[in-house]
Structure formats: structure tokens, C-alpha cells
Amino acid sequence: MNEVANSQNVHLERVLGEYDQNVSGPTVVFTCGIHGNEPSGVKAFSNVLDRLEEVKPAISGRLIGLSGNITALVEGERFIDEDLNRIWTQERINRLNDDTRVHELSVEELEQKYMWHRLSKIFKMTNGPIYVIDLHTTSSESQPFLSINDTLRNRHFAMKFPLPAILGIEEHLEGTILNYMNQLGHIAVGVEAGSHEDPASVKNHEAAIWLALFYAGAISPASIPNSHLFYEQLAKGTMNDKKVFEVRHRFKLAVDTAFIMNPGYTNFQKIHKNEFLAVHNYEEVRAKESGRIFMPLYQKLGNDGFFIIREIRLFWLKVSEYLRRLKLEKALPYLPGVSRHKGLDHELIINLRIARWYVIEFFHLLGFRRKEKKGKKLILIKRKYDVQGPELMQLMI
């Protein structure tokens, strides 16, 4: 495999294109087609790039688009061997550097190897802020929405869009590209533009790309004719809904299990506790709690049956930001049943036998997320670049 695929009249290169006028500023990277049955982002980026070349607006920084799973995009499949959006961990990245193992890599590991090669070069070429925008669509009917790891930097960027935002999915999904980009210190946002088959998804992705460029400070809206239409395009699909939700539950599927989601569910649809949602291995699956259904699975491949989410009130988001800026997390190891994990300030061990009255939502307020659970001990990790990015931290040293 190389970085170009050409089959069934589909021609894709790893670098979809870039726009740069050698002026310092942010680098905005769009990853498109991480899943091969989601070509909307590829089409949308190409359309935006064509428009940029036509209008030629001034840009500070750099815009670049990358293809994700080229092999799966050509085949129109979500993935070939494994989900490309579940293998972005440091351990898996390290394996890519072992040239003696190249023949052992899966199709998606090879795709990742080429993607990471490009991303690494991009990151080394800039000293300014980096934004990574991952473009997706869903298998069920859906309004557009954003998915982010819960850092203040991600929140502030995401809340500029007229879209609902989902927090906390990284606690339930290991190895997403967004989580890995956040660990490197970059602002990272996932844009779900609608369902795979909906023609409006391409338009929604185009609008999101333009708004991301505006909000990152790369391009002035005044330089693009009718730029207000991009905001309106997204707002009309959500009624300018900027609500924030958190993931409460994930129904995980094992490999080769039978799962049938009951028909008719759409993203953000309200559900009630004990509601009959799906059939898994010939047994009924009922909602563990009331909330809203999120990402119900209506496609052949995937290991996430559905999620349950609930709204976070604006009051608690403001409380969370205030507490994080106070750096209150430094006092947590003094609480009964709470200690530092391996002596690290950003990792905590919660002894659930002692700290039974602490709820995970309390630690979420301070920017911690669940890392793993071992018996009666819960290990939490603090997001390293919560308030500020690596480029600003360098200036402060």
C-alpha cells in the first residue's frame, strides 16, 4: 500500500490539499474519512479548497486536509481489518516505528502509519496553535453536533459553533484520534455532520470547515462572500442549539455478536429507563437510565451499540471552569481515600471503599477522566493541556 488509492473511479491521495500564504498563524488540520463509509468530509474539504483557490482570501497560518482510511474509502466500508479510530494510543504509535514489523501490520495500521508520518511533519513545522478537526457522519438520522474531550480550550472553541457538544466519550472509547491529539496538546474537535446518506451532510461539513477557519483566526469572515450563510447552515439544523451533553453509558459490542437496534431512533431522542432499545444475542436490551439516545448503531460494522447521554447545565460548566482555573485539583490527595497514582500530580487513585461518597461527576468538574478500574480502586487522569496549550507553556518556562 502507498499513499494513493485508485479503484472503482475513486482517486484519493493522503494530502487532499492545503492553503498557505507563508504568514504565521494557526495550523488547522482536517482529517477526512477516518471511516471508509463516511466520505462526506473528503467531498466537503475538496469543495472548500476549490472555493479558496477561487476567492484567494488572505490566510494567517495554514490549512491542510488529510485522507484517513483510503483503502476503506475506496471500498466504501467502515474499515477493513480494524477500526482506524480505535488505535490512536502511544503503544500503537510506537509499534509503527518498528520497520521489522511492517509486514505484520493490519490495513488500518498501515493507514495510520502514513497518516502519522504526515501529521508529525505538520506539527514540527509550526510554532503556533494547532487545531485538528475530525470530520464524521452517523449511521442513524442525526442533526449535526460536535464531540470533544473535556478541556477548557476545547470547550471555548466548540461553543462558538451553533451546535450541541458531547463531552466525555473518551472515557468509553480507547484510541480515538481526537483523544491522541489532545494528549499532544492540540485543540481537537469532532464534527458529526448528519447521516451517511444525507446530502446535507456535505453542506454541513463545508459550513463547519469555514467556521473552524474563522474561529481559529486563520481567515477573516469578511474576506469570504456571504460568510454568514455558513453559520446559518448549521444553525438551521439544530435551531442554534448550543447545549452540552455528557456520555453516561455505552453499550459495548464484542466481536461477532448479533446486535439489532430497534428501528426509528435518532440522535438526541429522549428515552426512558427500562425502555426496550435493541436485541443483543437474542436478548432484549433496555435503557439503564433515562436520558437521550446517542449514536444508535444502524450499520454492519462497529462495536458501539449505542450511548446514553444527558444534558449538563450551564451553571455546572461555569463552576467547573472556575474550579479548574483555581487549580483546586492540587488539594484532592488530602481527601480521605484519594492518593496520587505513581506519585504523579495528574493521576489519582480513588479507593472506593473509603471514598464512597465522592461521585465521578465531582472529578469531572476538575478535569479528571476515568482511566481504568481495578477492583475497588478507580484510577483517574487529568487532561494535561486543559487550560493552555504546549506552545504557551513553552513561553512561560
C-alpha positions in Angstrom: 0.0 0.0 0.0 1.1 3.5 -0.7 -0.4 6.9 0.0 -2.6 6.9 -3.1 -5.5 4.7 -3.9 -7.3 4.4 -7.2 -10.1 1.9 -7.7 -13.7 2.0 -9.0 -13.1 5.5 -10.3 -12.2 6.7 -6.9 -8.9 8.6 -6.6 -7.6 9.7 -3.2 -4.3 11.0 -2.0 -3.2 11.3 1.6 -2.9 15.0 1.4 -6.2 16.3 0.0 -4.8 19.7 -0.4 -3.5 22.8 1.5 -3.8 26.5 1.5 -0.9 28.6 2.8 0.5 32.1 2.2 3.6 31.8 4.4 2.1 34.1 7.1 2.5 33.0 10.7 -0.7 31.8 12.5 -2.6 28.7 13.5 -2.4 25.4 11.7 -5.8 23.9 11.0 -5.8 20.2 10.1 -8.9 18.4 8.8 -8.9 14.6 9.0 -11.4 13.2 6.5 -12.7 9.7 6.0 -11.3 8.0 9.1 -14.1 5.6 8.5 -14.4 4.5 4.9 -18.2 4.7 4.7 -18.1 8.4 5.6 -16.8 10.2 2.5 -18.7 13.4 3.3 -15.6 15.1 4.8 -13.5 14.3 1.8 -16.0 15.9 -0.6 -16.6 18.9 1.7 -12.9 19.7 2.1 -12.4 19.5 -1.7 -15.2 21.9 -2.2 -13.9 24.4 0.3 -10.4 24.2 -1.2 -11.8 24.9 -4.6 -13.6 28.0 -3.2 -10.4 29.2 -1.5 -8.4 28.9 -4.7 -11.2 30.8 -6.5 -11.5 33.7 -3.9 -7.9 33.6 -2.7 -8.5 35.2 0.7 -5.7 36.2 3.0 -4.8 33.5 5.5 -2.8 33.5 8.7 -1.2 30.1 9.2 -2.0 27.1 7.2 -5.0 24.9 6.2 -4.4 21.2 5.3 -6.7 18.2 4.7 -5.7 14.6 5.1 -7.5 11.4 4.0 -7.9 8.8 6.7 -8.6 5.2 5.7 -8.0 5.4 2.0 -8.4 1.7 1.4 -11.8 1.6 3.2 -12.9 4.7 1.4 -12.3 3.1 -1.9 -14.2 0.0 -0.8 -17.0 2.0 0.9 -16.5 0.1 4.1 -16.2 1.4 7.6 -12.9 -0.4 8.0 -11.1 -3.5 6.6 -9.3 -5.2 9.5 -10.0 -2.9 12.5 -11.4 0.5 13.3 -8.9 3.2 12.5 -10.5 5.4 15.1 -9.7 3.0 17.9 -5.9 2.5 17.5 -4.5 6.0 18.4 -2.6 5.1 21.5 1.0 5.7 22.3 1.6 2.0 22.4 0.2 1.5 18.9 2.1 4.6 17.6 5.3 3.2 18.9 4.7 -0.1 17.0 4.6 1.8 13.8 8.3 2.8 14.1 9.4 -0.8 14.1 10.3 -1.4 10.5 10.9 -5.1 11.1 7.1 -5.5 11.7 5.8 -3.7 8.7 4.6 -7.0 7.1 2.6 -7.8 10.2 0.6 -4.5 10.3 -3.1 -4.5 9.6 -4.6 -2.4 6.8 -5.6 0.2 9.3 -2.1 0.2 11.0 -0.6 1.0 7.6 -3.1 3.8 7.1 -2.2 5.1 10.5 1.5 4.9 9.7 1.1 7.1 6.7 -1.2 9.5 8.5 1.1 9.8 11.5 4.0 10.4 9.2 2.2 13.4 7.6 0.8 14.7 10.9 4.2 14.6 12.6 5.7 16.7 9.8 2.9 19.2 10.0 3.3 19.5 13.8 7.1 20.0 13.6 6.6 22.8 11.0 4.6 25.1 13.2 5.1 27.1 16.4 1.6 28.4 16.6 -1.6 26.8 17.9 -2.7 23.6 16.2 -6.4 22.7 15.6 -7.3 19.2 14.5 -10.9 18.8 13.2 -12.1 15.3 12.6 -15.0 15.0 10.1 -17.6 12.2 10.5 -21.1 11.2 9.8 -23.5 8.8 11.6 -25.4 5.6 10.6 -28.6 7.0 12.1 -30.6 10.1 11.3 -29.0 13.0 13.2 -28.7 16.7 13.5 -25.1 18.0 13.3 -23.1 18.0 16.6 -19.6 18.2 18.0 -17.7 15.7 20.0 -14.9 16.9 22.3 -12.6 15.8 25.1 -13.5 18.0 28.1 -10.7 20.6 28.2 -11.5 24.3 28.7 -9.6 25.0 25.4 -11.8 22.6 23.5 -14.9 23.9 25.2 -14.2 27.5 24.3 -13.6 26.6 20.7 -16.6 24.3 20.4 -19.0 26.7 22.0 -18.5 29.2 19.1 -20.4 26.8 16.8 -24.2 26.8 16.8 -24.1 23.1 17.6 -24.6 20.8 20.6 -21.4 19.4 22.1 -20.8 15.9 23.6 -18.3 15.6 26.4 -16.7 12.5 27.9 -16.8 10.0 25.1 -13.1 9.4 25.6 -13.9 7.6 28.9 -15.7 5.0 26.9 -13.7 4.7 23.7 -10.0 4.0 23.7 -7.7 5.0 20.9 -9.6 7.8 19.1 -7.6 10.3 17.1 -9.2 13.2 18.9 -8.0 11.9 22.3 -4.5 11.4 21.0 -4.3 14.9 19.5 -5.5 16.3 22.9 -2.8 14.4 24.7 -0.3 16.1 22.4 -1.7 19.4 23.4 -3.7 20.4 20.4 -7.3 21.6 20.3 -9.2 18.8 18.8 -12.9 18.7 17.8 -15.0 16.0 16.0 -17.7 17.3 13.7 -20.6 14.9 13.0 -22.5 16.4 10.1 -25.5 14.1 9.8 -26.2 10.7 8.5 -24.0 8.9 5.9 -26.7 9.1 3.1 -28.0 12.6 3.8 -26.8 15.1 1.0 -27.0 17.8 3.6 -24.1 16.2 5.5 -21.6 17.6 2.9 -23.1 21.1 3.2 -22.9 20.8 6.9 -19.2 19.7 6.8 -18.4 22.6 4.4 -20.0 25.1 6.8 -18.1 23.6 9.8 -14.8 23.8 7.9 -15.4 27.5 7.1 -16.4 28.3 10.7 -13.4 26.4 12.1 -11.1 28.6 9.9 -12.9 31.7 11.1 -12.9 30.8 14.8 -9.2 29.7 14.8 -8.3 33.1 13.4 -6.9 31.8 10.2 -9.3 33.6 7.8 -11.4 36.6 8.2 -15.2 36.1 7.5 -15.2 39.5 5.8 -12.9 38.0 3.1 -15.5 35.4 2.0 -18.7 36.5 0.2 -21.9 35.5 2.2 -19.9 34.0 5.0 -22.9 34.4 7.3 -24.6 31.6 5.4 -22.2 29.0 7.0 -23.4 29.8 10.5 -27.0 29.7 9.2 -26.4 26.4 7.5 -25.5 24.7 10.8 -27.9 26.7 13.0 -31.0 25.7 10.9 -30.3 22.0 11.5 -30.1 22.5 15.3 -32.2 25.6 16.0 -28.9 27.2 17.1 -28.8 24.7 19.9 -25.6 25.0 22.0 -26.5 22.6 24.7 -23.7 20.5 26.2 -24.2 16.8 27.0 -22.1 14.2 28.8 -21.9 10.5 28.0 -23.4 8.4 30.8 -23.4 4.9 29.3 -22.0 2.9 26.4 -23.5 -0.4 25.2 -20.3 -2.2 24.0 -20.4 -5.0 21.5 -18.0 -7.9 21.4 -16.7 -9.1 18.1 -19.1 -11.3 16.1 -22.1 -10.8 18.3 -25.6 -10.3 17.0 -27.0 -6.8 17.6 -30.2 -5.3 16.1 -31.1 -1.8 17.1 -34.8 -1.2 17.2 -35.7 1.0 14.2 -36.6 4.6 14.3 -34.1 6.0 16.9 -32.4 9.2 16.0 -29.5 11.1 17.8 -30.6 13.1 20.9 -34.1 11.4 21.0 -35.3 11.2 24.6 -35.6 7.7 26.1 -36.8 6.4 29.5 -35.3 4.0 32.0 -36.1 0.4 31.0 -37.2 1.3 27.5 -36.7 -1.5 25.0 -33.9 -0.3 22.7 -32.3 -3.3 20.9 -31.8 -7.1 20.8 -28.3 -8.4 21.6 -27.5 -12.1 21.2 -31.3 -12.7 21.1 -31.9 -10.9 24.4 -33.7 -7.6 25.0 -31.6 -4.6 25.8 -33.3 -1.9 27.9 -32.1 1.5 28.9 -30.2 1.6 32.2 -31.4 5.2 32.8 -33.4 8.0 31.3 -31.7 10.4 29.0 -31.1 10.7 25.3 -30.0 8.1 22.8 -26.7 8.8 21.1 -25.1 7.1 18.1 -27.5 4.1 17.8 -25.9 1.6 15.5 -27.6 1.0 12.2 -24.7 -0.3 10.1 -22.9 -3.6 9.7 -19.6 -2.8 11.3 -18.9 -1.2 14.7 -18.6 -2.2 18.3 -20.7 0.6 19.9 -24.4 -0.4 20.0 -25.5 3.0 21.4 -24.7 5.5 24.1 -26.9 7.3 26.6 -26.2 11.0 27.2 -27.7 13.7 29.4 -27.5 17.5 29.4 -25.1 19.4 31.6 -26.5 22.7 32.8 -24.5 25.9 32.0 -24.2 26.6 35.8 -22.1 23.4 36.3 -19.9 24.2 33.2 -19.1 27.6 34.8 -18.4 26.1 38.2 -16.1 23.6 36.5 -14.1 26.3 34.7 -13.8 28.4 37.9 -12.5 25.4 39.9 -10.0 24.4 37.2 -8.6 27.9 37.0 -8.1 27.8 40.8 -6.2 24.6 40.3 -8.2 23.0 43.1 -7.2 19.6 42.0 -3.9 20.1 43.9 -5.8 19.6 47.2 -7.5 16.4 46.1 -4.9 14.0 47.5 -5.6 15.3 51.0 -9.2 13.9 50.8 -9.8 10.5 52.5 -9.4 7.7 50.1 -7.7 9.8 47.4 -4.0 9.5 46.6 -1.6 10.2 43.8 -1.1 7.4 41.3 2.7 6.6 40.9 3.4 10.0 42.6 2.1 11.9 39.5 0.1 15.1 40.1 -2.1 14.4 37.1 -3.2 10.9 38.1 -5.3 9.9 41.1 -6.3 6.6 42.8 -9.7 6.6 44.3 -10.2 3.9 47.0 -14.0 3.2 46.6 -14.2 1.5 50.0 -13.3 4.8 51.6 -14.3 7.5 49.2 -17.8 6.1 48.5 -19.4 9.5 48.9 -17.4 11.0 46.0 -19.1 10.7 42.6 -17.3 10.6 39.3 -19.1 13.9 38.3 -17.2 15.7 41.1 -13.8 14.8 39.5 -15.2 15.6 36.0 -15.7 19.1 37.3 -12.0 19.4 37.9 -10.9 18.0 34.6 -10.2 14.3 35.5 -11.5 11.4 33.5 -11.7 7.7 34.2 -8.6 5.8 33.1 -9.3 2.3 34.5 -10.9 0.5 37.3 -9.1 -2.2 39.3 -11.3 -3.9 41.8 -12.3 -1.3 44.4 -9.8 1.2 43.1 -10.6 3.8 40.4 -7.7 5.4 38.5 -8.4 8.9 37.1 -6.2 11.0 34.9 -6.1 14.8 34.5 -6.1 16.2 31.0 -2.6 17.7 30.7 -3.4 20.7 28.4 -6.7 21.7 29.9 -6.4 25.4 30.3 -3.4 26.2 28.0 -1.5 24.5 25.2 2.1 23.4 24.8 3.1 26.5 22.8 2.0 28.8 25.6 3.6 26.7 28.3 6.9 26.9 26.4 6.8 30.7 26.6 6.2 30.5 30.3 9.3 28.3 31.0 
